[in-house]
């Protein structure tokens, strides 16, 4: 367990470290709540995690900038201040990350608001 005093979910480095050291779970405490990533199994390379996080980041960025992407994600995002946007953005990235490849076979992601 570690803290994220500026808020937001796990970084790529958090996941890479946890996978490298074969941790069962990594947790972060932030102003907005508690984050948990549990590992069902290990075996993804550091490079694979980084590439998939970058892909998730790019997908969310494109979705939020797209003129034809009008949904609750964008509407929520547009109403937030800069710090809230950063936190919300990275939560979306983490959720997108879990949809890539076979990530759902490796990770269980949870967020609990304060």
C-alpha positions in Angstrom: 0.0 0.0 0.0 1.3 3.4 -0.9 -0.2 6.9 -1.2 -1.0 9.1 -4.1 -1.3 12.5 -2.5 -2.1 14.3 -5.8 -4.8 11.7 -6.5 -5.3 9.3 -9.4 -5.0 5.6 -10.0 -2.0 3.4 -10.6 0.9 4.4 -12.8 2.5 2.2 -15.4 5.4 1.9 -13.0 3.2 0.8 -10.2 1.9 -2.1 -12.3 5.3 -3.0 -13.7 6.8 -3.1 -10.2 4.0 -5.2 -8.9 4.3 -7.7 -11.8 8.1 -7.8 -11.6 8.0 -8.6 -7.8 5.0 -11.0 -8.2 2.9 -9.1 -5.7 -0.6 -10.4 -5.0 -2.0 -6.9 -4.8 -1.0 -3.3 -5.0 -3.0 -0.6 -3.3 -3.0 3.2 -3.4 -4.7 5.7 -1.1 -5.7 9.0 -2.6 -7.9 12.0 -1.7 -10.7 10.7 -3.8 -10.6 7.1 -2.5 -8.8 3.8 -2.5 -7.4 1.9 -5.5 -6.7 -1.8 -5.6 -5.2 -4.0 -8.3 -5.1 -7.7 -7.5 -3.1 -10.1 -9.6 -4.8 -13.3 -10.7 -1.6 -14.5 -12.2 1.8 -13.2 -13.3 3.7 -13.4 -16.5 3.1 -10.2 -18.5 6.4 -8.6 -19.4 7.2 -5.0 -18.4 7.2 -4.0 -22.0 3.7 -5.5 -22.6 2.3 -3.6 -19.6 3.8 -0.4 -20.8 2.6 -0.9 -24.4 -0.9 -1.7 -23.2 -1.0 1.3 -20.9 0.1 3.5 -23.7 -2.6 2.0 -26.0 -5.3 2.6 -23.3 -4.1 6.2 -22.8 -4.2 6.8 -26.6 -7.7 5.3 -26.9 -9.1 7.5 -24.1 -7.5 10.6 -25.4 -9.0 10.0 -28.8 -12.4 9.2 -27.4 -12.5 12.4 -25.3 -11.3 14.6 -28.3 -13.6 13.0 -30.9 -16.5 15.1 -32.0 -18.7 12.1 -32.4 -18.0 10.7 -29.0 -20.8 12.3 -26.9 -21.6 10.2 -23.9 -21.5 10.3 -20.1 -17.7 10.0 -20.0 -17.2 13.2 -22.0 -20.0 15.1 -20.3 -18.6 14.3 -16.9 -15.1 15.2 -18.0 -16.1 18.5 -19.4 -17.6 19.6 -16.0 -14.5 18.9 -13.9 -11.7 21.2 -12.8 -8.1 20.4 -13.9 -7.2 18.2 -11.0 -10.5 16.3 -11.2 -10.0 15.8 -14.9 -6.6 14.3 -14.4 -7.9 11.8 -11.8 -11.0 10.9 -13.9 -8.9 10.6 -17.0 -6.5 8.1 -15.5 -9.4 6.0 -14.0 -10.8 5.8 -17.6 -7.4 4.7 -18.8 -7.1 2.0 -16.2 -10.6 0.7 -17.1 -9.6 0.7 -20.8 -6.3 -1.0 -20.0 -8.3 -4.0 -18.6 -10.1 -4.4 -21.9 -6.9 -4.8 -23.9 -5.6 -8.3 -24.9 -5.9 -10.7 -22.0 -5.4 -8.2 -19.2 -8.6 -9.4 -17.5 -6.9 -12.7 -17.0 -4.2 -11.0 -15.0 -5.8 -8.2 -13.1 -8.8 -7.2 -10.9 -9.1 -3.5 -10.6 -11.2 -1.8 -7.9 -11.9 1.7 -6.8 -13.7 2.7 -3.6 -14.7 6.3 -3.2 -14.2 8.0 0.2 
